[in-house]
Amino acid sequence: MSELKSFESQDDIEERRRIRQEEWEKARRPHEPEKCPEEAPVWDGKTLYQRLREQKEEKQLEWEEKYKLKNQIYKGLDEEEAKFLNVISEKRARIDQSHKKEEKKYIEAYREALQKKMAEESPPILPPRTQLPPGASNKKTQHSLIAGSIVRKRKSTGSEDHGNTFS
């Protein structure tokens, strides 16, 4: 019942304003405004710091409520968005196909040019092989293979050994 006593209807507020305006007109002086000034707000006994802190907490609660996970439920795509995304994906697919066709065309042209070039170039002419007599062997001896690669040291005279310097 205490909550109902603190409740004021709009009619009660307007009635109080009307009565106040009538009193104002009776007590008003000529230099004062015709309309009654508003009532000063009733002081609630809270400091400015307390009121600002309460306002900040209310705003924080509102912000948290706004960005809660339950309020961020994904609603899915509507039909218009789905059509748009389908159109975009079809365009991308066509572009990709055209790129692939163009790429294949270039690769094929390159291969054809390479084949033509290879066909134009004649293989190197090799001298005909001579047949060895049936008794002769194609193998060379180890001595004959390394004979040209081994260089023997020259024997030096005694006077030259003393004057050798590395440069």
Order of alpha helices (4+ residues) and beta strands (2+ residues): alpha-alpha-alpha-alpha-alpha-alpha
